Amino acid sequence: MKRYTYYIIIALLTLLTSCGDTEYEYSGYPAYFIFENNAGRSAALASAMNAQSPGIFCRITTSGADYFSFTSNQGLSDRQAKTAIDENRTVKLGVYNETGVIVGFGNLDNPLTFYAYDSQCPNCYKNSSLPRYSLTMNSDGTAECGSCHRKYDMNNGGIVVSGDAGDRLIRYHASTTGPQGVLSVTN
């Protein structure tokens, strides 16, 4: 019986380990943003939180001390005043609050995946530790760095689709209860 137990343990350990490079799906950088989009506060954010319109992504940034700004990759943008509830919540929008995070449903997964990415180019940020490499969102669901010219597919986990090889987009945990519901981005 001891002999079989030994083989079972070895088999289980083999199954639980993997070979080669492993990449964590989510970032270790802190992020915390809760936003209640009820009562039509942001049309740009609502479009990205709608599972019926995958491929639409929205950048969220702070705009001064009293506002949040929302800009979609389809050209829709608005600015919403912080409520008293918003004022009492801690906000940490990725590695640099001023460039924010990008959220939206990818259009390649079934079931759909709701993504939250940092708005910084992960490769330029990693090489310099400076948060000055904000990505430009494109209407096709890609994001591009103006410095290194890498293009990332936001519909497909933030992988590099053109330019030099490198890390995928910095990803955070995210959930939504729908276009007029609650957005949660955490790490």
N, C-alpha and C positions, 0 to 999 in steps of 0.2 A: 504494500500500500504506500509506503514511503517513496518508493521509486516512481509511482504514478503521480504523486503529489509534486515531486521534483519536476517532472516533465510538464505538468500543468502550469506550475509557476513560471518556468522558462518560456513556455508558449505565451502566457499572458504578458510577460515582460517584453517579449518580442513584438507583440501586437501594439503595445503602448508606446514603443519608441519608434522613431523614424530616422531615416538616413538623409543626409544632405542639409542644405540650408533651409531653415524654417523662417517664416515671416509672420509676425503677429498681424492679425487682421485689424486690430484697433490700436491707436496710439497710446503712449504712456503720458502724453502731455495733458495737463488738466484742462477741462472744458466744463462749463456749467451755464446753461441757458434754458429757461422755461418761459414760454410766451403763450398767453391765452389769446387766440385769434378770433374769439367770438365777436359777434356783432360787426363783422366785416371790417375789422381794424386794418388789415393789409391785404389788398387784392393780389399783390405780387407774391406774398408768402402763401396765400390760399391756393394760387395756381400750382405751386411746387408741392403743397401738402395734399393734392388731389390725386388719389390713386388712379382715377380715370384719365389722367393726362401725364403719363410717365414721360420722362425725358426733359421735363421743365425743372430747372434748378433756380434757386434763389440765394443770393448773397445777403447775409445779415451783418450789419455793422452798427456800432454806436455812432450817433450823430450829435455831438455835443453831450452835455450832461443830461439833457431832458428828452432825447429822441432816439429811436431806433430807425435805421434806414434799411429798406428791402429793395433789391434789384434782381429781376429775373433775367435768365439768358434769352428771353424772348422780347426784351426791351421794356417791360413793365416795371415801374419803380414808384415807390411812395415812402413817406416818412411818417412815423407814428409817435405821438407823444407817449412818454412812459406814464403808466398809471401809478397810483399809490402802491399797489401790489408790486409792480415792476420795480419801483424805487426801493422797496424793502428786500428784494432778492439780490443775491450776489450774481454778477454777470461775468463770465470768463469765456470770451469768444475766441478760443484757440490760443495759438502762441502769441498773437498780438491783437488786442481788441480792435484796433483801428482798421485792420483789414478783414477781420471777421471770419465767419464760417459760411459754407455753401451747403444747402440741403435740397433734397428732391428724390423722387422715385426714379430708379433706373428703368430703362425700357427693354432690358435684355433678359431679366430673370422671370421665372414663373415658379412660385408666386413672386410678385414684385418685391424689390428690396428698397427700403427707404434709407438713403445715404446721408451722412453729414461729413463734410470734408473741411479741413482747414483751408483758408484762402491763400496760404503761402505756398510757393513752390517748395516741395520737400527737399529737393536736391540742392537748390541754391541756399536754402536755409541751413541745411546740414553742413554745407561747405563753409559758410560764413558765420553762422550763429546770429545773423542780423535779420530782423523781420522787415525786410524792404522789398520782397519779391512777390508782390500780390499777383495772383493769376487773373487773366482775362477770360471770362466765360464766353463761349460761342453758342449760337442758336442750335447747333447740331449735337449739343451735349458734351462738348469737349471743353477743356480749360487749357490755356496756353501761358507759358512764362515768357515775358518779354526779354529776360536776361539770357537764359540758356536755350530758349526756343523749343523746349520739350512741350509736347502736347499730350494731355491726359484724358482718358475716356471716363467721364463721370458716370456713365451708364453701366460701366463694367468694372466697378471696384477701384477706379482711379488709376488704372494701369497706364504706363507710357505707351502711346500709340505712334508717336513719331519723334524724331530727335535722338539724342544719345540715350543709351540704356540707363536706367536708374531706378530709384525707389518709386513706388506708387504714391498717390496722394495720402496725406495724413488723414486718417479716418477716426471719427468719434462714434460712440453709441448714440443712436437717435430713434425717436418714435414720434408718431403723430396720431391724433384721434380724428383726423379729417381736416378739410379746408377751413372750417370754422371752429376747430377744436384747439387742442393743446399741443404745442411743439415742445419736445424735450431733447436737449443735446447735453450729454454728460460723459464724463470719463472719470 
